[in-house]
Amino acid sequence: MRPSSGSAASFPPPRWWEQSTLLWGEFLGLKEHGAVGDVCCHFLDAEGNPCLPELSERIVGLTLEQLRAIPKTIGIATGAEKAPGVAAVLRGSYVDVLITDQELAEGLLELAL
């Protein structure tokens, strides 16, 4: 079993833009394209499907297929504001184990109802 780590977030997380390689227009268009969060910088819609493959092509790192192929992936996220993005990651089966706080857990349960 080989654990993997990455990122999952909703936007805009603190300082996200400062670390981004996106152009300002691309950043502003994320929600317009249905993005609710990302995993390893691959933007996902609410169902966990990639919604901006042209941006994923610019990533130097794991593809979504490579991430899914890892036998055991562990995600760590906190904060209720991340519920939509983390739910997308879970729906897309990119993470097998989630470590979180009570606020995010309750936010995920609210989305599931």
C-alpha positions in Angstrom: 0.0 0.0 0.0 1.5 3.3 -1.1 -0.2 6.4 0.4 -0.3 9.6 -1.7 -1.0 13.2 -0.8 -2.2 16.2 -2.7 -4.4 19.1 -2.2 -8.2 19.6 -2.3 -9.8 22.9 -1.8 -12.6 25.2 -2.6 -11.9 28.7 -3.9 -10.5 31.0 -3.2 -8.4 29.6 -0.3 -6.2 32.1 1.4 -3.1 33.1 -0.7 -4.3 30.7 -3.5 -3.9 33.4 -6.2 -0.4 34.3 -5.1 0.8 30.7 -5.8 -1.2 30.2 -9.0 0.1 30.1 -12.5 -3.4 31.0 -13.8 -4.0 34.1 -15.8 -6.5 36.5 -14.1 -9.2 35.8 -16.7 -8.8 32.0 -16.1 -9.1 32.5 -12.4 -12.3 34.5 -12.8 -13.7 31.9 -15.1 -13.3 28.9 -12.8 -16.8 29.0 -11.2 -18.3 29.9 -14.6 -17.0 26.6 -15.9 -18.5 24.7 -12.9 -15.3 24.3 -10.8 -16.0 23.9 -7.1 -12.6 22.8 -6.0 -9.4 21.0 -7.1 -7.3 18.0 -6.3 -3.6 18.3 -7.1 -4.5 21.5 -9.1 -6.9 19.7 -11.3 -10.2 21.6 -11.2 -13.4 19.5 -10.6 -17.1 20.1 -10.9 -19.5 19.2 -8.1 -19.7 15.6 -9.3 -15.9 15.1 -9.2 -15.4 15.3 -13.0 -12.6 17.4 -14.4 -14.0 20.6 -15.8 -11.0 22.4 -17.3 -8.8 19.8 -19.0 -6.9 22.5 -20.8 -5.6 23.8 -17.5 -4.8 20.3 -16.3 -2.5 19.9 -19.3 -0.2 22.6 -17.9 0.3 20.8 -14.6 3.7 19.2 -13.9 2.6 16.4 -11.6 0.2 13.5 -11.3 -2.6 13.2 -13.7 -6.1 12.4 -12.3 -5.7 8.9 -13.8 -2.4 8.4 -12.1 -3.9 9.6 -8.8 -6.8 7.1 -9.1 -4.4 4.3 -9.8 -2.6 4.7 -6.5 -3.9 1.9 -4.2 -4.4 4.0 -1.1 -4.8 7.8 -1.1 -5.2 9.9 2.0 -6.7 13.4 2.0 -6.4 15.9 4.8 -8.7 18.9 4.8 -10.3 21.2 7.4 -12.9 23.9 7.5 -16.6 23.9 6.5 -15.9 26.2 3.5 -14.1 23.4 1.8 -17.1 21.1 1.8 -18.0 21.5 -1.9 -14.5 20.9 -3.1 -13.8 18.0 -0.8 -17.2 16.4 -1.7 -16.1 16.6 -5.4 -12.9 14.9 -4.6 -14.7 12.1 -2.8 -17.4 11.8 -5.5 -14.6 11.5 -8.1 -12.9 8.7 -6.0 -9.6 10.5 -5.9 -9.2 9.9 -2.1 -9.8 6.7 -0.2 -9.3 8.0 3.3 -10.2 11.5 4.6 -8.8 13.1 7.7 -10.8 16.1 8.7 -12.3 18.3 11.4 -15.8 18.4 12.8 -16.8 21.5 10.8 -15.9 20.0 7.5 -17.5 16.6 8.4 -20.7 18.4 9.2 -20.5 20.4 6.0 -20.1 17.2 4.0 -23.1 15.6 5.8 -25.2 18.7 4.9 -24.3 18.3 1.2 -25.2 14.6 1.3 -28.7 15.3 2.5 
